[in-house]
């Protein structure tokens, strides 16, 4: 994107802010910021207009509670931890819905600037059409974590605000809102960007749940990272279709959101060749021993198929039993050739011998 000359000059001013504190690094992609400025221009906004943060009616607050209470509750463990860590810093933790409306705020009010208290009340709309360029506005529109401070804001009277936001998506990839940390008339001397990104990822992960009609798979190439915020999460329905993918899984498996199931979940040899350690959770694990995992023999090449149907079993099974069953079925298909089975499963021959003896 080639910015207009006056926007290019302003962009140089924004770049100078990166030197204010060591943790603020130059952006690799300034396109979201330029796009936001241009949208404001195209909407007829003028930088000198004064932005006011209007009072919110009780009816609207009640509606927000009804519509977004589940998301607020799911996010609370992380937002409370952030608020406690930021106590005394003059920052506030904000949760927004997909329209840019504040649906939750946690802060230590005694340390907050009065302007910040007014501007971040529950129900205030900070969408681009209301207050111009902001970090939560960019995160919601572009789906990326972003920092906006000082001259990064479109309107002059909101330039004392300093905000960092990260998007929050549902397991299926639907944009639910954004998590944000905002300060007023000061730049925090610690890395709030990483705090926001990590907390947003943890909130997204908390939205993945196992149930009778879906399987939840926790995985990572390193076994010790399964069960941590760094793990990949896959949500699979009863037809073997992938209905949910977290950001870590997208990075590890090069999957879009949403995506189709492209791997045999028992073997966990992914369609990109990555061998991972997995933990299975949910009622969908039932029956693995009695009925087996009936994936088609061509599963390894199913990455090109439109769908891969793997009916999920329905009686409790231990993971070791599922592994042993998979090994036996693979050996049978390969005429008992242990070396070939080991290559296909991505495990060692010794592992096959050990599992068969257990």
The 8 nearest C-alpha neighbors of each residue, nearest first, counted from 0:
[[1, 2, 30, 33, 34, 29, 3, 31],
 [0, 2, 3, 7, 33, 4, 30, 6],
 [3, 1, 7, 6, 0, 4, 33, 5],
 [2, 4, 6, 5, 7, 1, 8, 37],
 [5, 3, 7, 6, 8, 2, 9, 1],
 [6, 4, 8, 7, 3, 9, 2, 10],
 [7, 5, 9, 3, 8, 4, 2, 10],
 [6, 8, 10, 4, 5, 9, 2, 3],
 [9, 7, 5, 11, 10, 6, 4, 12],
 [8, 10, 6, 12, 11, 7, 5, 13],
 [9, 11, 7, 13, 12, 8, 6, 14],
 [10, 12, 14, 8, 9, 13, 7, 15],
 [13, 11, 9, 15, 10, 14, 8, 150],
 [12, 14, 10, 15, 11, 16, 150, 151],
 [15, 13, 11, 16, 12, 17, 10, 25],
 [14, 16, 12, 13, 17, 18, 11, 19],
 [17, 15, 18, 14, 19, 13, 12, 149],
 [18, 16, 23, 15, 19, 14, 24, 25],
 [17, 19, 16, 20, 15, 21, 23, 14],
 [20, 18, 16, 17, 21, 23, 15, 186],
 [19, 21, 18, 22, 23, 188, 17, 186],
 [22, 20, 23, 18, 19, 24, 17, 188],
 [23, 21, 190, 20, 24, 189, 188, 17],
 [24, 22, 17, 21, 20, 25, 18, 190],
 [23, 25, 17, 22, 26, 21, 18, 20],
 [26, 24, 17, 27, 23, 14, 28, 18],
 [25, 27, 28, 29, 24, 14, 23, 17],
 [26, 28, 25, 29, 24, 30, 31, 145],
 [29, 27, 26, 30, 31, 32, 25, 33],
 [28, 30, 32, 31, 26, 33, 27, 34],
 [29, 31, 33, 32, 28, 34, 0, 35],
 [32, 30, 34, 33, 29, 35, 137, 141],
 [33, 31, 35, 30, 34, 29, 36, 137],
 [32, 34, 30, 36, 35, 31, 37, 29],
 [35, 33, 31, 37, 32, 36, 30, 38],
 [36, 34, 38, 32, 37, 33, 132, 31],
 [37, 35, 33, 39, 38, 34, 153, 40],
 [36, 38, 40, 34, 39, 35, 41, 33],
 [39, 37, 41, 35, 40, 36, 34, 42],
 [38, 40, 42, 36, 37, 41, 44, 131],
 [41, 39, 37, 43, 38, 42, 44, 36],
 [40, 42, 38, 43, 39, 37, 44, 36],
 [43, 41, 39, 40, 44, 38, 128, 37],
 [42, 44, 40, 41, 45, 39, 38, 46],
 [45, 43, 40, 39, 42, 46, 41, 48],
 [46, 44, 47, 48, 43, 40, 154, 39],
 [47, 45, 154, 48, 155, 153, 44, 49],
 [46, 48, 45, 155, 154, 49, 156, 44],
 [49, 47, 46, 45, 50, 154, 44, 155],
 [48, 50, 156, 47, 51, 154, 155, 46],
 [49, 51, 130, 48, 52, 156, 157, 154],
 [52, 50, 53, 49, 118, 130, 129, 156],
 [51, 53, 118, 123, 50, 54, 117, 124],
 [52, 54, 51, 55, 123, 118, 117, 124],
 [53, 55, 56, 52, 123, 122, 120, 117],
 [56, 54, 122, 53, 57, 59, 123, 60],
 [57, 55, 58, 59, 60, 54, 122, 61],
 [56, 58, 60, 59, 61, 55, 62, 122],
 [57, 59, 61, 56, 60, 62, 55, 63],
 [60, 58, 62, 56, 61, 57, 63, 55],
 [59, 61, 57, 63, 62, 58, 122, 64],
 [62, 60, 64, 58, 59, 63, 57, 65],
 [61, 63, 59, 65, 60, 64, 66, 58],
 [64, 62, 60, 66, 65, 61, 67, 59],
 [65, 63, 68, 61, 62, 67, 66, 60],
 [64, 66, 62, 63, 68, 67, 61, 69],
 [67, 65, 63, 64, 68, 62, 69, 61],
 [66, 68, 70, 69, 64, 63, 65, 71],
 [67, 69, 64, 71, 70, 65, 66, 72],
 [68, 70, 72, 71, 67, 73, 66, 65],
 [71, 69, 73, 67, 72, 68, 74, 175],
 [70, 72, 68, 74, 69, 73, 75, 67],
 [73, 71, 75, 69, 74, 70, 68, 76],
 [72, 74, 70, 71, 75, 69, 205, 202],
 [75, 73, 71, 202, 72, 77, 76, 78],
 [74, 76, 78, 72, 77, 79, 73, 71],
 [77, 75, 79, 78, 74, 80, 73, 72],
 [78, 76, 80, 75, 79, 74, 198, 81],
 [79, 77, 75, 81, 80, 76, 82, 74],
 [78, 80, 82, 81, 76, 77, 75, 83],
 [81, 79, 77, 83, 78, 82, 84, 76],
 [82, 80, 78, 84, 79, 83, 85, 77],
 [83, 81, 79, 85, 84, 80, 106, 105],
 [82, 84, 80, 86, 81, 85, 79, 106],
 [83, 85, 81, 82, 86, 80, 79, 87],
 [86, 84, 82, 83, 88, 81, 87, 90],
 [87, 85, 83, 88, 84, 107, 82, 106],
 [86, 88, 110, 89, 85, 107, 90, 109],
 [89, 87, 90, 85, 86, 110, 187, 111],
 [88, 90, 111, 110, 87, 182, 91, 112],
 [91, 89, 182, 88, 181, 85, 180, 111],
 [90, 92, 106, 181, 180, 105, 93, 182],
 [93, 91, 180, 105, 104, 179, 82, 106],
 [94, 92, 104, 179, 103, 178, 180, 91],
 [93, 95, 178, 103, 102, 101, 177, 179],
 [96, 94, 101, 176, 177, 100, 102, 99],
 [95, 97, 176, 98, 99, 100, 175, 102],
 [96, 98, 176, 175, 99, 174, 139, 95],
 [99, 97, 96, 100, 126, 176, 95, 124],
 [98, 100, 126, 125, 95, 96, 97, 124],
 [99, 101, 124, 95, 96, 123, 98, 122],
 [102, 100, 95, 121, 122, 123, 103, 94],
 [103, 101, 95, 121, 94, 100, 122, 63],
 [104, 102, 94, 101, 93, 121, 71, 105],
 [105, 103, 93, 92, 94, 121, 106, 91],
 [104, 106, 92, 82, 91, 93, 103, 79],
 [107, 105, 91, 82, 108, 92, 104, 90],
 [106, 108, 109, 86, 110, 87, 111, 105],
 [107, 109, 111, 110, 106, 116, 112, 89],
 [108, 110, 107, 111, 87, 112, 89, 106],
 [111, 109, 89, 108, 87, 107, 112, 88],
 [112, 110, 89, 108, 109, 113, 116, 115],
 [111, 113, 115, 114, 116, 183, 110, 89],
 [114, 112, 116, 115, 111, 117, 118, 108],
 [115, 113, 117, 116, 112, 118, 183, 111],
 [114, 116, 118, 112, 113, 117, 119, 183],
 [117, 115, 113, 114, 119, 118, 120, 112],
 [116, 118, 114, 115, 119, 120, 113, 52],
 [117, 119, 115, 52, 116, 120, 114, 123],
 [120, 118, 116, 117, 115, 123, 121, 101],
 [121, 119, 117, 123, 118, 122, 116, 101],
 [120, 122, 101, 102, 123, 103, 119, 104],
 [121, 123, 101, 100, 55, 102, 60, 120],
 [124, 122, 101, 100, 121, 120, 125, 119],
 [125, 123, 100, 99, 126, 122, 101, 129],
 [124, 126, 99, 130, 129, 100, 127, 123],
 [127, 125, 99, 129, 136, 128, 124, 130],
 [126, 128, 131, 129, 130, 132, 136, 125],
 [127, 129, 126, 131, 130, 39, 125, 42],
 [130, 128, 127, 126, 125, 131, 124, 50],
 [129, 131, 127, 125, 128, 126, 50, 132],
 [132, 130, 127, 153, 128, 129, 39, 154],
 [131, 133, 152, 153, 127, 35, 36, 136],
 [134, 132, 136, 135, 147, 152, 137, 131],
 [133, 135, 147, 137, 164, 136, 146, 145],
 [136, 134, 138, 164, 137, 133, 139, 177],
 [135, 137, 133, 139, 134, 126, 138, 127],
 [138, 136, 140, 134, 135, 139, 141, 133],
 [139, 137, 142, 143, 135, 166, 141, 136],
 [138, 140, 136, 137, 142, 141, 166, 135],
 [139, 141, 137, 138, 142, 136, 143, 135],
 [142, 140, 138, 143, 137, 139, 31, 136],
 [141, 143, 138, 139, 166, 140, 144, 137],
 [142, 144, 138, 141, 145, 165, 166, 137],
 [145, 143, 165, 164, 138, 166, 196, 142],
 [144, 146, 134, 164, 163, 138, 143, 165],
 [145, 147, 163, 134, 162, 164, 148, 144],
 [148, 146, 134, 151, 162, 133, 161, 163],
 [149, 147, 161, 151, 160, 162, 150, 152],
 [148, 150, 158, 151, 159, 152, 160, 161],
 [151, 149, 152, 13, 158, 148, 12, 153],
 [150, 152, 148, 147, 149, 13, 153, 132],
 [153, 151, 132, 150, 158, 154, 133, 149],
 [152, 154, 132, 131, 46, 36, 151, 155],
 [153, 155, 46, 152, 156, 157, 47, 131],
 [156, 154, 158, 157, 46, 47, 153, 152],
 [155, 157, 158, 154, 49, 50, 159, 47],
 [158, 156, 155, 159, 160, 154, 152, 50],
 [157, 159, 149, 160, 155, 152, 156, 150],
 [158, 160, 184, 149, 157, 183, 161, 148],
 [161, 159, 183, 158, 157, 182, 148, 184],
 [160, 162, 148, 182, 181, 183, 147, 159],
 [163, 161, 181, 147, 180, 134, 146, 148],
 [162, 164, 146, 180, 179, 134, 145, 192],
 [165, 163, 179, 135, 134, 178, 145, 144],
 [164, 166, 144, 178, 177, 138, 196, 143],
 [167, 165, 177, 138, 142, 139, 176, 143],
 [166, 168, 177, 176, 175, 199, 203, 174],
 [169, 167, 174, 175, 173, 172, 203, 166],
 [168, 170, 172, 173, 171, 175, 174, 203],
 [171, 169, 243, 172, 244, 245, 207, 168],
 [172, 170, 243, 257, 169, 173, 242, 256],
 [171, 173, 169, 256, 168, 170, 257, 174],
 [174, 172, 169, 168, 171, 175, 170, 167],
 [173, 175, 168, 176, 97, 167, 172, 169],
 [176, 174, 97, 168, 167, 96, 173, 169],
 [177, 175, 96, 97, 95, 167, 174, 166],
 [176, 178, 166, 167, 95, 165, 94, 135],
 [179, 177, 94, 164, 165, 93, 199, 166],
 [178, 180, 164, 93, 163, 92, 94, 181],
 [179, 181, 92, 163, 91, 162, 93, 90],
 [180, 182, 162, 91, 90, 161, 179, 163],
 [181, 183, 90, 161, 160, 89, 185, 162],
 [184, 182, 160, 185, 159, 161, 115, 112],
 [183, 185, 159, 160, 182, 186, 161, 158],
 [186, 184, 183, 187, 182, 161, 159, 160],
 [185, 187, 188, 161, 184, 182, 20, 19],
 [188, 186, 189, 185, 191, 88, 190, 182],
 [187, 189, 20, 186, 190, 22, 21, 191],
 [190, 188, 187, 191, 22, 20, 21, 192],
 [189, 191, 192, 22, 193, 194, 188, 23],
 [190, 192, 194, 193, 189, 195, 163, 180],
 [193, 191, 195, 190, 194, 163, 196, 146],
 [194, 192, 196, 195, 191, 190, 197, 198],
 [193, 195, 191, 197, 192, 196, 198, 190],
 [194, 196, 198, 192, 193, 197, 199, 191],
 [195, 197, 193, 199, 198, 194, 165, 192],
 [198, 196, 200, 194, 199, 195, 193, 201],
 [197, 199, 201, 195, 200, 196, 77, 194],
 [200, 198, 202, 196, 201, 197, 195, 167],
 [201, 199, 203, 197, 198, 202, 204, 196],
 [200, 202, 198, 204, 199, 203, 228, 205],
 [203, 201, 199, 205, 74, 204, 200, 198],
 [202, 204, 200, 206, 205, 201, 167, 199],
 [205, 203, 201, 206, 202, 207, 200, 245],
 [204, 206, 202, 203, 207, 201, 73, 208],
 [205, 207, 204, 203, 208, 202, 170, 169],
 [208, 206, 205, 204, 170, 209, 234, 203],
 [209, 207, 206, 210, 215, 205, 234, 281],
 [208, 210, 281, 215, 214, 213, 280, 207],
 [209, 211, 213, 212, 281, 282, 208, 214],
 [212, 210, 282, 213, 283, 281, 209, 214],
 [213, 211, 210, 237, 236, 283, 214, 282],
 [214, 212, 236, 210, 235, 237, 211, 283],
 [213, 215, 235, 281, 283, 209, 234, 280],
 [214, 216, 234, 280, 209, 233, 279, 281],
 [217, 215, 279, 233, 232, 278, 280, 218],
 [218, 216, 232, 278, 277, 231, 225, 230],
 [219, 217, 277, 231, 276, 225, 230, 275],
 [218, 220, 221, 275, 230, 276, 225, 231],
 [221, 219, 275, 276, 222, 274, 218, 273],
 [222, 220, 219, 223, 224, 276, 225, 275],
 [221, 223, 224, 225, 276, 219, 220, 218],
 [224, 222, 221, 225, 226, 227, 219, 220],
 [225, 223, 227, 222, 221, 230, 226, 229],
 [226, 224, 230, 222, 218, 227, 223, 219],
 [225, 227, 224, 230, 228, 217, 229, 223],
 [226, 228, 229, 224, 225, 230, 223, 201],
 [229, 227, 230, 201, 226, 200, 204, 197],
 [230, 228, 227, 224, 247, 231, 225, 226],
 [231, 229, 225, 219, 228, 227, 218, 224],
 [230, 232, 248, 247, 218, 217, 219, 245],
 [233, 231, 217, 245, 216, 244, 248, 230],
 [234, 232, 244, 216, 243, 215, 235, 231],
 [233, 235, 243, 215, 242, 214, 241, 244],
 [236, 234, 241, 214, 213, 240, 242, 239],
 [237, 235, 213, 238, 239, 240, 212, 214],
 [238, 236, 239, 212, 311, 213, 310, 235],
 [239, 237, 310, 236, 240, 308, 309, 311],
 [238, 240, 309, 308, 237, 236, 235, 310],
 [241, 239, 260, 235, 259, 238, 236, 242],
 [240, 242, 260, 235, 259, 243, 234, 258],
 [243, 241, 234, 235, 171, 240, 257, 236],
 [242, 244, 170, 171, 234, 233, 241, 257],
 [245, 243, 233, 170, 232, 248, 256, 234],
 [244, 246, 248, 232, 247, 170, 249, 231],
 [247, 245, 249, 248, 250, 244, 231, 200],
 [246, 248, 231, 250, 249, 245, 251, 230],
 [249, 247, 231, 251, 245, 250, 246, 252],
 [248, 250, 254, 246, 253, 252, 247, 251],
 [249, 251, 247, 253, 248, 252, 246, 254],
 [250, 252, 248, 249, 253, 247, 231, 254],
 [251, 253, 254, 249, 250, 248, 271, 269],
 [254, 252, 249, 250, 251, 255, 248, 271],
 [253, 255, 249, 252, 258, 256, 250, 248],
 [256, 254, 258, 257, 249, 253, 244, 172],
 [257, 255, 172, 258, 244, 171, 254, 243],
 [256, 258, 171, 255, 172, 243, 242, 244],
 [259, 257, 256, 255, 241, 254, 260, 242],
 [260, 258, 241, 240, 261, 306, 257, 242],
 [259, 261, 241, 240, 262, 307, 239, 258],
 [260, 262, 302, 270, 259, 301, 307, 263],
 [263, 261, 269, 270, 264, 260, 268, 267],
 [262, 264, 265, 266, 267, 298, 268, 294],
 [265, 263, 267, 266, 262, 268, 216, 269],
 [266, 264, 267, 263, 322, 321, 325, 292],
 [265, 267, 268, 264, 263, 344, 325, 322],
 [268, 266, 264, 265, 269, 263, 275, 274],
 [267, 269, 274, 266, 273, 272, 262, 275],
 [270, 268, 272, 262, 273, 271, 267, 274],
 [269, 271, 272, 262, 261, 302, 268, 299],
 [272, 270, 269, 273, 252, 253, 268, 302],
 [271, 273, 269, 270, 268, 274, 252, 345],
 [274, 272, 269, 271, 268, 275, 270, 220],
 [275, 273, 268, 220, 272, 269, 267, 345],
 [276, 274, 220, 219, 267, 277, 273, 218],
 [275, 277, 218, 222, 219, 220, 221, 274],
 [278, 276, 218, 217, 275, 216, 279, 219],
 [277, 279, 217, 216, 218, 280, 276, 225],
 [280, 278, 216, 215, 217, 277, 281, 214],
 [281, 279, 215, 214, 209, 216, 278, 282],
 [282, 280, 209, 214, 283, 210, 284, 215],
 [281, 283, 211, 284, 285, 210, 214, 313],
 [282, 284, 214, 281, 285, 311, 313, 213],
 [285, 283, 282, 312, 313, 315, 281, 287],
 [314, 313, 284, 286, 315, 312, 283, 287],
 [314, 287, 285, 313, 312, 289, 288, 290],
 [286, 288, 291, 312, 316, 290, 289, 285],
 [289, 287, 291, 286, 290, 316, 321, 320],
 [290, 288, 286, 287, 291, 314, 312, 316],
 [289, 291, 286, 288, 287, 312, 292, 293],
 [292, 290, 287, 288, 289, 293, 312, 286],
 [293, 291, 294, 287, 312, 290, 311, 310],
 [292, 294, 291, 309, 295, 310, 311, 290],
 [293, 295, 309, 292, 296, 298, 308, 263],
 [294, 296, 297, 298, 293, 309, 308, 307],
 [297, 295, 298, 294, 299, 332, 293, 300],
 [298, 296, 295, 299, 300, 301, 294, 307],
 [299, 297, 301, 300, 296, 295, 263, 294],
 [300, 298, 297, 301, 262, 270, 302, 263],
 [299, 301, 298, 302, 297, 303, 304, 270],
 [300, 302, 298, 304, 303, 299, 261, 297],
 [303, 301, 261, 300, 304, 270, 299, 262],
 [302, 304, 301, 305, 300, 261, 306, 307],
 [305, 303, 301, 306, 302, 307, 300, 261],
 [304, 306, 303, 307, 259, 302, 301, 261],
 [307, 305, 304, 259, 308, 260, 240, 301],
 [306, 308, 260, 309, 301, 239, 261, 240],
 [309, 307, 239, 238, 310, 306, 240, 294],
 [308, 310, 239, 294, 238, 293, 311, 307],
 [311, 309, 238, 239, 237, 308, 293, 312],
 [310, 312, 237, 283, 309, 313, 239, 284],
 [313, 311, 286, 285, 287, 284, 283, 292],
 [285, 312, 314, 286, 283, 284, 311, 287],
 [285, 286, 315, 313, 287, 316, 284, 312],
 [316, 314, 285, 286, 284, 313, 317, 287],
 [317, 315, 287, 288, 285, 318, 314, 286],
 [316, 318, 320, 319, 321, 315, 287, 288],
 [317, 319, 321, 320, 322, 316, 279, 278],
 [318, 320, 322, 321, 317, 323, 354, 316],
 [321, 319, 323, 317, 322, 318, 324, 316],
 [320, 322, 318, 324, 319, 323, 287, 325],
 [323, 321, 319, 325, 320, 324, 326, 318],
 [322, 324, 320, 326, 325, 321, 354, 319],
 [323, 325, 321, 327, 326, 322, 320, 328],
 [326, 324, 322, 328, 323, 327, 329, 321],
 [327, 325, 323, 329, 324, 328, 330, 322],
 [328, 326, 330, 324, 329, 325, 331, 323],
 [327, 329, 331, 325, 330, 326, 324, 332],
 [330, 328, 332, 326, 331, 327, 340, 325],
 [329, 331, 335, 333, 327, 332, 328, 340],
 [332, 330, 328, 334, 329, 333, 335, 327],
 [331, 333, 329, 330, 334, 328, 335, 327],
 [334, 332, 330, 331, 335, 336, 329, 340],
 [333, 335, 331, 336, 332, 330, 329, 337],
 [334, 336, 330, 333, 331, 337, 332, 340],
 [335, 337, 339, 334, 338, 333, 340, 330],
 [338, 336, 340, 339, 335, 341, 348, 330],
 [339, 337, 341, 340, 336, 348, 342, 347],
 [338, 340, 342, 341, 336, 337, 343, 333],
 [341, 339, 337, 343, 342, 338, 330, 329],
 [340, 342, 346, 338, 344, 339, 343, 347],
 [343, 341, 345, 339, 340, 344, 338, 346],
 [342, 344, 340, 341, 345, 339, 346, 329],
 [345, 343, 341, 346, 342, 340, 266, 268],
 [344, 346, 342, 343, 341, 268, 274, 347],
 [347, 345, 341, 344, 350, 342, 348, 351],
 [346, 348, 350, 349, 341, 351, 345, 342],
 [349, 347, 351, 350, 341, 338, 352, 337],
 [350, 348, 352, 347, 351, 353, 346, 354],
 [351, 349, 353, 347, 348, 352, 354, 346],
 [350, 352, 348, 354, 349, 353, 355, 347],
 [351, 353, 349, 355, 350, 354, 356, 348],
 [354, 352, 350, 356, 351, 355, 349, 357],
 [353, 355, 351, 357, 356, 352, 323, 350],
 [356, 354, 352, 353, 357, 351, 323, 327],
 [355, 357, 353, 354, 352, 351, 323, 350],
 [356, 354, 355, 353, 323, 319, 352, 320]]
